[in-house]
Amino acid sequence: MGLFDIFRRRPPIRDLDELADFIDGNAAFLVQKGIYEYSRARAGHYAKVLFSEEGFREAVEGSRWAAYPLGLAMVAEMVEGVLRPHAGDERRAALDALASLVLSVFDRYPVPPPLGEAPWREARAELERRLALIGIHAPKHAKDIPEPFAEAYFGLMPIDRKLRASEYPTIRNYLRVTLCNLHEEFSKRADAPGLAAMLRAPSDRI
């Protein structure tokens, strides 16, 4: 990265491939950052030692893959909330197309060895169910989207439950703040009317 690269604006999101990449990258970022930062903070001065242990690294790997579908569902709901005002009377078609897009992002990845095939299939089915629920209520504020996901995400932290029992609010607030930041970024970068039109249009691209 060059000296002034940090001041460059990120490219706009103008088509469905770019939308898929945004959802993929930020779903992974959302869940992985929380897992790594929480684990480091909980380990304190022993973080370097903890992350050098093979058993703990395997636990982290399992946690991040198990959490990835939760990240996809949260980012997808945030995206849908930004695009919904531009979907018009074709809101249902746009939501169905977005759900198909998100599932295609999930399908980019082979079965993660830490999980195994059956749990990975179950995670996909649960993601599909969560995506279907997006359309049954009004769009949520970004800060409220993590509420149904936070407990499940907290349960995936690779730290013994006895050592993290009182820290659920910290993880929930992390999800809320991060998703608000992602909402701001997406709102600035996305060609919302254009993306909504692409999702509304009958197509076999997804």
VENPE-V286653 format. One record per backbone hydrogen bond with DSSP energy under -0.5 kcal/mol. NH is the residue of the N-H (numbers start at 0). CO is the residue of the C=O. Records with the same first field share a line. If there is no record, write none. Layout:
NH->CO + CO
//
This chain:
4->1
6->3
7->4
12->188
13->11
18->14
19->15
20->16
21->17
22->18
23->19
24->20
25->21
26->22
27->23
28->24
29->25
30->26
31->27
32->28
33->29
34->30
35->31
36->32
37->33
38->34
39->35
40->36
41->37
42->38
43->39
45->42
46->43
49->45
50->46
51->47 + 48
52->48 + 49
56->52
57->53
58->54
59->55
60->56
61->57
62->58
63->59
64->60
65->61
66->62
67->63
68->64
69->66
70->66
71->67
72->68
73->69
74->70
75->71
76->72
77->73
78->74
79->75
80->76
81->77
82->78
83->79
85->82
86->83
87->83
89->86
90->87
93->89
94->90
95->91
96->92
97->93
98->94
99->95
100->96
101->97
102->98
103->99
104->100
105->101
106->102
107->104
108->105
114->111
115->111
119->115
120->116
121->117
122->118
123->119
124->120
125->121
126->122
127->123
128->124
129->125
130->126
131->127
132->128
133->129 + 130
134->131
135->132
136->133
143->140
144->140 + 141
145->141
146->143
147->144
148->145
149->145
150->146
152->148
153->149
154->150
155->152
156->153
158->156
162->159
163->159 + 160
164->160
166->163
170->166
171->167
172->168
173->169
174->170
175->171
176->172
177->173
178->174
179->175
180->176
181->177
182->178
183->179
184->180
185->181
186->182
187->183
188->184
189->185
190->12
191->189
194->190
195->191
196->192
197->193
198->194
199->195
200->196
//
